[in-house]
Amino acid sequence: MSYETILYEKDEKIATIVLNRPTAYNAFTEQMNREIVKALKTATKDEEIKCIVITGSGKAFCSGQDLAGVDENTNHAEFLRERYHPMLRALKKIPKPVIAAINGTAAGAGMGLAFACDFRLMKSNAKLVSAFMNIGLVPDSGFLYMLPRLVGYAKALEIATLGKPIVAEEAGNWGLVTEVIAEEEWAVEIGAFAERIASLPTKSFSLIKRYMLDSMHTDYETFLEQEAFAQRIAGLSEDHKEGLRAFVEKRTPNFIGK
């Protein structure tokens, strides 16, 4: 399967999507949005894939929207509905864990992409930049939905409006990222983390992801019933049976994602 703006790589259980417009700091284009969705669908359908990594080529993770495709006549609402929302929905619905490997600056919609992933690993010299206010826009790409859920309202408002670059150490301290990784250890640590996530019971992960997101909009009694339903599904899985066997046999379980 060929792509022009991204690279899609498969290494056993792990699929890696590389945003590949390095001379434009991996800025989004309509084609890139479409190709990311296509790659996510490919990884979802591939039963061998247990984990997905999204990263950037060159110095940046993603600098946001390529402004060469935007002018004063742009209908920003339709722009989001047609280009970004399908990508964001795909990330939230995908049952497999997705890791944002933030190898460099993530700005604007690039931050939104990172926030939509399940885990965020950040290189120690990378930065997060909310650039929307600089051009008189509202943060989009799910930014205002995810950010307060990660850091709380007060800090989220500060990040969204002041536009101050967030260095990796701050991002780690605020809970925006899962881990901060030194530049010299980047490739090894990303691989090790992805392998660890790929070894998890995929069925359980997908249920946790789905119902944790649902819980933000569900009353307590409804959620308790959803919890029971989810546990029933997990209890019927092959991974649960393997987990029980491994516990009795005092060994590390070998989950297969079913």
C-alpha positions, 0 to 999 in steps of 0.5 A: 500500500503506497502513501505520499505524505506518510510512511507505514511500517510494520514490525511484527506486532507494531505498526508505525505511522510516520508523518513524512513532510519533513521540509514542512515540519510535517504540517497537515494537508488534506491528503495527509489527513486522509492517509492517516485514516487509511493507515489506521484502518489498515492497522485495525484490520491487521490481526497481527498488529497489537500496537500503533505508533505515530511519529514524525520524520525530521525535526518535528512531530507535526507543526499543525495545519499547512497554512498554504491551504488556508485563506480568508475565504476558508470555511473553517467549520467544514474544513474541520468536519471534512479533514480533521474530524474523521482522523480524530474519530478514527483514533478514538474508536480504534480498539488498539493502543496508539502511542504518539512518539513526539520526536520534535515540536507538536504545534496546533493541530499537531498537539491535538493529534498527540492528545487524541492518542492513548499514550504520549512519549516525548523526546527531552528536547521537544516542545508543545505549542498551542499556536491558535491564538497567534492567528486569531483562532480557537484551538481545534482538533479535539484540543479543548476536549482533551486538554482539560481532561488531562490537566484540569480547567485552569491549566488547560485555559492557560495553555490554550490562551497564552500560547507559551511553548511547553518544554518536555519537563513541564509536559511530564510534570503536568501529566500531558505526556506518559514519559519524557525520553532522552534524545540518545535513548529515544529509539530504544525506549520507544521500541521498548515501550511499544513492545510492552504495550503490544504485549497487553491483552488487547481485548481488555485494553479496548474495553477500558479505553471505550468505557473510560471515555464513555464514563465522562458523559454517563451517570454512575448507575448507567456506568456500573451496568456498562462496567458489568457488561464490559467485564462479562466480555473480558471474562469470556476472552482467551486472554483472560483464560491465559491470564488465569493459567499463567497466575496458577502456573506462576509464569508471565502470560502470553496474551494473543489479543483475543 
